[in-house]
Amino acid sequence: MADQVYVGVDLGGTAIKVGLCDVQGKLLQTYEGPTGTEHGSDVVLENIAQYVRKLVAESPYTWEQVAGIGAGIAGFMDIPEGFIKLSPNLGWRNVPVKKILEEKLGKTVKIDNDANVAALGEAWSGAGAGIPNVVCYTLGTGVGGGIIINGKIFQGHNGMAGELGHMAVVPDLEAIECGQRQEGLPRDRIVRHRHHSDGQRSG
């Protein structure tokens, strides 16, 4: 059994997925629960804390063996400070995620863009294992991207390297939640957004 374990958090718009792994990246235990986005950031962060504690409690490991917690979150952020500037998928602005979770859990917490950590995971022990330079794109509620160069996340300007989903391709399209135009959205979201907008105009 590992002496130290780590918790990873995938904060999505509808579900929070948490996993326990050892220092080699082997997945040991998982847990999943609803995000509760509609209730605001305070409730969501409390849900994360509860799910993390439940994950560890249901594992053969003790809370004292948890060496740290990492969270992947969609949005624009100050990564060193652990501060979410804007997360359109969650409807958050200016949320100090790192500070709040560290207070709730008493452990060191680091956050990064969800696509960045997905890319790092693939480079570490997934499809890109053993390859120093990796590009990973994620398709979900939105479109994300992460770039790994020499085994490390390439953040770029304001941590936005690789963010294909926020490239404005056609300048005169209707704006969406993040302020960009719709060309960077998955097609099903564009259709739903336009249908909703048309319904509001006709109503």
C-alpha angles and dihedrals in degrees: 000000000000119000092216131027135187134216123223122197125200106194109199133174093255106015139034114213120193128186138185119218140170127238091273091056096252110155109236106171139359138198133181134193140161118285098221092212092164090065096059137248097299092060093043093052091047088051090053091051092049094047092049092051091046091050092055094041091056093048129078089250130092127234088245090062092060105105098184148332129237126192130196113206131175112238148057114307150165094242100191091050094041091233125147110218096180133351110178093185091057099032091237130149126181100352118163095217098167094050095047096046093046089053092049097044106027091225135109109269128195126185134195140163109293094235091051093054091044088055091047091050092051091047092048103046109345139065092327098046111146093014115111097204120048137166117199128184123195126206119198134100084345138001118268138173140197132192125205118195119184090347096306134100112261104217101182122188110349090348092291102122111133096015098142091164092067099051112116104221102164110037101203101054122117116276120247135200098297094046095252126113125267100254091089094055127096109261095246091056091049090053093047092046093050092045090052092047092048090050092052092049094048092045 
